Amino acid sequence: LPGNGSLVLFRSLPFLPLAPRKIEEIKDFLLTARRKDAKSVKIKKNKDNVKFKVRCSRYLYTLVITDKEKAEKLKQSLPPGLAVKELK
């Protein structure tokens, strides 16, 4: 049945991998990190930039900062209850 095949496809849609979301502003990242569904933050340091990745229930949100001093300030501003992991 053609209708049955489309139903199976529709039911499998929630399990497709979702693209990560990019955040442009530090203020927006802090608001996202304070959400109750935010689980953890990973900080990836490169020679050119620092990436902050916050895991929420649906998406992984990423903020890229090129200024090392701003990155350090943001690290200090993260919510205290959030698990923070630094990656090299």
N, C-alpha and C positions, 0 to 999 in steps of 0.2 A: 504494500500500500504506500503510495507517495506521501500521504499525510503523516504516516507513522515515522518515516525516516526523518522528516523535518522536526518532529517532536523530539526525537533522540538528540538531534543536533542542538536544538534549543536548550534541552536539559543539561548538556555538557558545557554550555557557554560559561557558567560561573567558574569553571575549573581551568579556563585558559589562562596562561601567564599574563600578568598585567605589566605594562611598561612603568618604570619608575617615574616619579614626578620631580621636576626641577623647580626649586624656589630661588627667586632672584634677590629678594631682600632679606636682610638679617632679622628685621622686625617680624616678618612673616614666618621665618624659621622658628623664632622663639615662641610665637603663638602656637605653631604646630607642635613644638616640643612640650608645651604645657597642656596639650589636650590629654584627656583621660585615657584615650586608646593608644597613646605613645608608649612604646615598650622600652626602647633602648636607643642610644646614639653611638654610632661608630665614627671615629675621626681618622681620616686617612691623610697622612702628610706626604707630599711630594716636594721636589725642589722648587717647583713653580707655584704650587697652590696647596690649599688645605681643603679637603672635602668633609663636610659634616653630613652624615646620613642618619635620619631618624626613621625608625621602623614603627609605623602605625598599623592598625588592624588590616587595612586594605592596601595601602601603598607604602613604598619606601621613598621618602622625600629627601632630595639632595640639594645642598647649598655649597657652591664653590667660592672660596675666598682666596684672593691672590695676596692680600696684605697680611703678613704674619702677626702683626700686633693686633689687628682686628680679630683674627682667629683666636688669639689668646684671650682677649676680652670676652668673646662669645663663649669660649670654653668655661670661663668663670661664671657666666650668666646662665648656664644651663640649670634647669630645675634640679634640686638636691635629691629627689627620690628616683631620678632616672638613672638607669644603668649606663655608664659611659665606658666604652672600650676604645683604646687608642691602637691603631694599626700602623705599621711602618710601611 
